[in-house]
């Protein structure tokens, strides 16, 4: 069993703190690293893969430091978010080069197997600069798998993939997790994590916000207060009706927007009562829009909960 340990780890760039005193353990199976854009996910993955030294704390693989440890690199495969490819090479040449860099006994056979795993054999002889974004993602995946790593780290791996490619990659990652490999992938999209990972780690503004079973954390997200921007034919009358209902805890009249800002604490009741109250008072609802449904707001609530 291969396990990654991040202990009180920080990373700063000048005066900017990208990761702030994070501790977590990533073991066999599929783990989702979830957080809004700019949360520090890529920096954390770069430290886990040995491409970046921690400014403080430690990052270890089976209790051995990863930074500048060539033996650890043999067990890690990385699929970075950024494109670090040689466009003048074919996909097959790119994967073969990685197999040779790892000093594999039969690099050609290893490259062929990795390309077949990601279903890119048919395009192996094409130059990378002719590939779509999804194809480039799959070739990066093949290069990360070519040495059969026990740990696979993927930074936003589903970006640019079409639905079929996404499903194929999800199936592949799930299979690897079932085989006992340690798989961690980052995403800022809740649905991607929900479909694939039972365990998640949540990062917000460089800090560790939550950890554990996805369903329990998802429930926290669902149960938080919901905020809405509502425009109607009679905002004052609607506000009076809503404030008297147990589903809301706060209502603000936004004169600049000619709207109401409503905080609902009982989401199910609110969605049922809002149209009923409007109908009873002959009020037309013109706009009902969530005003805090971004991942940043969801995660900010988690940090404070």
C-alpha positions in Angstrom: 0.0 0.0 0.0 1.5 3.3 -1.1 0.5 6.4 0.9 1.3 10.1 0.5 1.6 12.2 3.7 1.5 15.9 3.7 2.4 17.3 7.2 2.0 20.9 8.1 3.1 21.8 4.6 3.3 25.4 3.3 4.6 26.9 0.0 5.1 30.6 -0.6 6.3 32.5 -3.6 7.8 35.8 -2.3 5.1 37.4 -0.3 2.3 35.2 -1.8 1.3 32.1 0.3 0.0 29.5 -2.1 -0.4 26.6 0.4 -0.8 27.4 4.1 0.0 24.7 6.8 -1.8 21.8 5.0 -1.9 18.3 6.5 -3.5 15.3 4.8 -3.0 11.6 4.0 -3.7 10.2 0.5 -4.0 6.4 0.4 -5.0 3.7 -2.1 -8.2 4.3 -4.0 -9.5 7.4 -5.8 -9.3 10.8 -3.9 -10.7 14.0 -5.2 -8.8 17.3 -4.5 -11.6 19.8 -4.7 -11.4 23.6 -4.6 -12.1 26.8 -6.5 -9.6 28.1 -9.1 -6.6 29.6 -7.4 -7.1 27.6 -4.2 -3.6 26.1 -4.3 -4.5 22.7 -5.8 -1.8 22.7 -8.5 0.9 23.9 -6.0 0.0 21.0 -3.7 0.1 18.5 -6.5 3.5 19.8 -7.7 4.9 19.2 -4.2 3.4 15.7 -4.1 5.0 14.8 -7.4 8.5 16.2 -6.4 8.5 19.1 -8.9 8.3 21.7 -6.1 10.0 21.8 -2.7 7.8 22.7 0.3 8.8 26.0 2.0 7.8 24.4 5.3 6.7 21.0 6.5 7.2 17.7 4.7 5.7 15.7 1.8 6.6 12.0 1.9 5.8 8.8 0.1 5.7 5.9 2.5 7.5 8.1 5.0 10.3 8.9 2.6 10.7 12.5 1.4 9.7 13.0 -2.2 11.7 16.2 -3.0 15.0 15.2 -4.8 14.4 11.5 -4.2 14.8 9.7 -7.5 13.5 6.4 -6.0 10.2 8.1 -5.1 9.8 9.4 -8.7 9.8 5.8 -10.0 6.5 5.3 -8.2 4.7 8.5 -9.2 2.9 9.4 -12.4 1.9 13.0 -13.0 -0.6 14.5 -15.5 -0.1 18.3 -15.2 -2.8 20.8 -16.1 -0.3 22.9 -18.1 0.8 21.7 -21.6 4.4 20.6 -21.3 4.7 18.7 -24.6 6.9 18.7 -27.7 4.5 19.5 -30.5 6.9 18.4 -33.2 6.9 14.8 -31.9 4.3 12.3 -32.6 2.2 11.0 -29.7 4.1 7.7 -29.8 7.5 9.4 -29.8 6.5 11.5 -26.8 5.4 8.5 -24.7 8.4 6.4 -25.9 10.7 9.2 -24.7 9.2 9.1 -21.3 9.6 5.3 -21.2 13.3 5.7 -22.1 13.8 8.4 -19.4 12.5 5.9 -16.8 15.1 3.4 -18.0 12.5 0.7 -18.7 13.8 -2.7 -20.0 11.5 -2.6 -23.1 10.5 1.0 -23.7 8.7 0.4 -27.0 6.5 -2.3 -25.5 5.7 -0.1 -22.5 4.8 2.9 -24.7 2.6 0.7 -26.9 0.8 -0.6 -23.8 0.3 2.9 -22.3 -1.1 4.2 -25.6 -3.5 1.3 -25.8 -4.7 1.9 -22.2 -5.8 5.4 -23.1 -7.1 4.4 -26.6 -4.6 6.4 -28.5 -2.9 3.7 -30.6 -4.8 4.9 -33.7 -3.2 8.4 -33.4 0.3 7.4 -32.2 1.9 8.3 -35.5 0.4 11.8 -35.7 2.2 14.9 -34.5 1.0 16.3 -31.2 0.3 19.7 -32.8 -2.5 18.1 -34.8 -4.2 16.7 -31.6 -7.4 18.1 -30.1 -7.2 19.2 -26.4 -8.8 15.9 -25.4 -6.3 13.9 -27.4 -3.4 15.8 -25.8 -4.8 15.0 -22.3 -4.9 11.3 -23.2 -1.3 11.3 -24.4 -0.2 13.1 -21.2 -2.0 10.3 -19.4 -0.2 7.6 -21.4 3.2 9.2 -20.6 2.3 9.2 -16.9 1.3 5.6 -16.9 4.2 4.3 -19.0 6.2 3.1 -16.0 3.2 1.6 -14.2 3.3 3.9 -11.2 1.6 3.0 -7.9 0.7 6.7 -7.4 -1.1 8.8 -10.1 -1.6 12.5 -9.7 -3.8 14.4 -12.1 -4.3 18.1 -12.2 -7.7 19.0 -13.8 -7.5 16.0 -16.1 -11.0 16.4 -17.6 -10.4 19.8 -19.1 -11.1 19.8 -22.8 -12.4 16.3 -23.0 -15.7 15.4 -24.8 -18.3 13.4 -22.9 -17.1 10.0 -24.3 -13.5 10.8 -23.4 -14.5 11.8 -19.9 -16.4 8.6 -19.3 -13.5 6.5 -20.5 -11.0 8.3 -18.2 -13.4 8.0 -15.3 -13.7 4.3 -15.9 -9.9 4.0 -16.1 -9.2 5.9 -12.9 -11.9 3.9 -11.0 -10.3 0.7 -12.2 -6.9 1.8 -11.0 -8.3 2.7 -7.6 -9.9 -0.7 -7.4 -6.5 -2.3 -8.2 -5.1 -0.6 -5.0 -3.2 2.2 -6.7 -3.2 5.7 -5.1 -5.0 8.0 -7.4 -5.6 11.7 -6.7 -7.2 14.1 -9.2 -8.0 17.8 -8.7 -11.1 19.5 -10.0 -13.1 22.7 -9.4 -16.2 21.0 -10.7 -18.3 19.3 -8.0 -20.0 16.9 -10.3 -16.7 15.4 -11.6 -15.7 14.6 -8.1 -19.1 13.2 -7.1 -19.1 10.7 -9.9 -15.6 9.3 -9.2 -14.3 9.9 -5.7 -15.8 8.6 -2.5 -13.1 10.4 -0.4 -12.3 14.1 -1.0 -9.9 16.7 0.3 -11.1 20.3 0.1 -8.7 23.3 -0.4 -9.8 26.9 -0.1 -7.4 29.9 -0.3 -4.4 27.6 0.3 -5.9 26.1 3.5 -7.3 22.6 4.2 -11.0 23.2 4.5 -12.5 19.7 4.8 -11.7 16.0 4.5 -13.5 12.7 4.4 -16.5 11.0 2.8 -17.9 12.9 -0.1 -21.5 12.3 0.8 -21.1 13.8 4.3 -19.4 16.9 3.0 -21.8 17.2 0.1 -24.6 17.2 2.7 -23.0 20.1 4.5 -22.9 22.0 1.3 -26.6 21.2 0.6 -27.7 22.2 4.1 -26.0 25.6 4.2 -28.2 28.7 3.8 -29.1 29.6 0.2 -29.2 33.1 -1.0 -31.3 34.3 -3.9 -31.8 37.5 -5.9 -35.6 37.9 -6.6 -37.4 40.4 -8.7 -41.1 40.6 -8.8 -44.0 42.8 -9.7 -44.4 43.9 -6.0 -41.1 43.4 -4.1 -42.4 44.9 -0.8 -45.5 42.7 -0.6 -43.4 39.6 -1.4 -40.8 40.6 1.2 -43.6 40.9 3.8 -44.9 37.4 2.9 -41.5 35.8 2.9 -40.2 37.2 6.2 -43.2 35.7 7.9 -42.3 32.3 6.6 -40.1 29.9 8.5 -38.1 29.0 5.4 -36.3 32.4 5.4 -34.0 34.1 8.0 -33.2 37.4 6.2 -34.5 39.6 3.5 -32.9 42.8 2.2 -34.4 45.2 -0.3 -31.7 46.1 -2.9 -32.9 49.3 -4.4 -30.0 49.6 -6.9 -31.0 46.2 -8.4 -34.8 46.7 -7.8 -34.8 43.3 -6.2 -34.9 41.3 -3.0 -31.9 39.5 -1.5 -33.3 36.5 0.4 -31.5 34.0 2.6 -33.3 30.7 2.8 -32.5 28.2 5.6 -35.0 25.5 4.6 -34.3 25.0 0.9 -37.1 22.4 0.2 -39.7 24.5 2.0 -38.6 27.7 0.3 -38.8 26.3 -3.2 -42.3 25.2 -2.5 -43.6 28.3 -0.6 -42.1 31.0 -2.9 -44.4 30.3 -5.9 -47.4 29.6 -3.6 -47.0 32.9 -1.7 -46.6 34.9 -5.0 -49.7 33.2 -6.4 -51.8 33.9 -3.3 -51.0 37.6 -3.5 -51.2 37.9 -7.3 -47.5 38.8 -7.5 -45.5 37.9 -10.7 -42.0 36.5 -10.2 -39.7 38.1 -12.8 -36.3 36.7 -11.6 -35.4 34.0 -9.1 -31.6 33.5 -9.3 -29.1 32.0 -6.8 -26.6 34.6 -5.8 -24.1 32.4 -3.9 -23.9 29.2 -5.9 -20.2 29.6 -7.0 -17.8 27.0 -5.6 -16.0 29.8 -3.9 -19.1 30.6 -1.8 -19.8 27.0 -1.1 -16.3 26.4 0.1 -16.2 29.6 2.1 -19.3 28.3 4.0 -17.5 25.0 4.7 -14.5 26.8 6.1 -16.8 28.8 8.5 -19.0 25.8 9.4 
